[in-house]
Amino acid sequence: MKTNEQTMEQVAFMMILHSGNARSTIREAIEVYKEESFEAFERLLTDAREQLQEAHQIHFGQVQKEASGEATTLSLLLLHAEDHLMSTQTMLDLTSGLVEMMEHKFSQK
């Protein structure tokens, strides 16, 4: 193995790390929004998006390797990392959508 290559376990843990950071930041953003601090909420969601983008880039790098013919070892850890990534993406999408809906609803009053 080359020194700049990561093991599949390292890749999975990096995906879990970044998506976990994003999930925690989304939860923090929701709490901040409850306190009516929309600017702080937006900053936190931006941070969460950046963390999630990092996880997606790591995942996409592995997809590209497999697409180019490199063998991929599938493990429960990698499946867990992918599940973590996608559930956090769903959480971000729902949070953004619900807040947008609330903002739209209350701006009409």
C-alpha positions in Angstrom: 0.0 0.0 0.0 1.3 3.5 -0.9 1.7 5.9 2.0 -0.9 8.3 0.7 -3.6 5.6 0.3 -6.1 5.0 3.1 -7.5 1.7 4.1 -11.2 1.1 3.7 -11.6 1.4 7.4 -9.9 4.8 7.5 -12.2 6.0 4.6 -15.3 4.8 6.5 -14.2 6.4 9.7 -13.5 9.7 7.9 -17.0 9.6 6.4 -18.5 8.9 9.8 -16.4 11.7 11.4 -17.5 14.4 8.9 -21.2 13.3 8.7 -21.3 13.0 12.5 -19.9 16.5 12.8 -22.6 17.7 10.3 -25.3 15.9 12.2 -24.3 17.5 15.5 -24.1 20.9 13.9 -27.6 20.5 12.4 -28.9 19.7 15.9 -27.2 22.7 17.3 -28.6 24.9 14.5 -32.2 23.7 15.3 -31.7 24.7 19.0 -30.4 28.1 17.9 -33.3 28.6 15.6 -35.7 27.9 18.5 -34.1 30.9 20.2 -35.0 33.0 17.1 -31.5 33.6 16.0 -31.8 33.0 12.2 -28.4 34.4 11.3 -26.6 32.0 13.7 -28.9 29.2 12.4 -27.8 29.9 8.8 -24.1 30.0 9.8 -24.4 26.6 11.5 -26.2 25.1 8.5 -23.4 26.4 6.2 -20.9 24.7 8.5 -22.9 21.5 8.4 -23.1 21.6 4.6 -19.3 22.0 4.5 -18.8 18.9 6.7 -21.3 16.9 4.8 -19.6 17.9 1.5 -16.3 16.6 2.9 -17.9 13.3 3.7 -19.5 13.2 0.2 -16.1 13.9 -1.4 -14.5 11.0 0.5 -17.3 8.7 -0.6 -17.2 9.9 -4.2 -13.4 9.2 -4.3 -14.1 5.6 -3.5 -16.8 5.4 -6.1 -14.4 6.8 -8.7 -11.8 4.2 -7.8 -14.3 1.4 -8.2 -15.6 2.8 -11.4 -12.0 2.8 -12.8 -11.6 -0.9 -12.1 -10.0 -0.9 -8.7 -11.4 -3.6 -6.4 -13.5 -2.5 -3.5 -13.9 -4.4 -0.3 -17.5 -4.0 1.1 -17.8 -4.1 4.8 -20.4 -3.5 7.4 -18.3 -0.5 8.6 -18.5 1.1 5.1 -22.2 0.4 4.9 -22.6 2.0 8.3 -20.6 5.1 7.1 -22.8 5.3 4.0 -26.0 5.1 6.1 -24.7 7.8 8.4 -23.9 10.0 5.4 -27.3 9.6 3.8 -29.3 10.0 7.0 -27.4 13.2 7.8 -28.1 14.4 4.3 -31.8 13.7 4.8 -31.7 15.5 8.2 -30.1 18.6 6.5 -32.6 18.6 3.7 -35.6 18.3 6.0 -34.3 20.9 8.4 -33.7 23.4 5.6 -37.1 22.7 4.0 -39.0 23.0 7.2 -37.3 26.3 8.2 -37.9 27.6 4.7 -41.6 26.7 5.0 -41.9 28.3 8.4 -40.2 31.5 7.2 -42.5 31.7 4.2 -45.6 31.0 6.3 -44.7 33.7 8.8 -43.6 36.3 6.3 -47.2 36.2 4.8 -48.7 37.4 8.1 
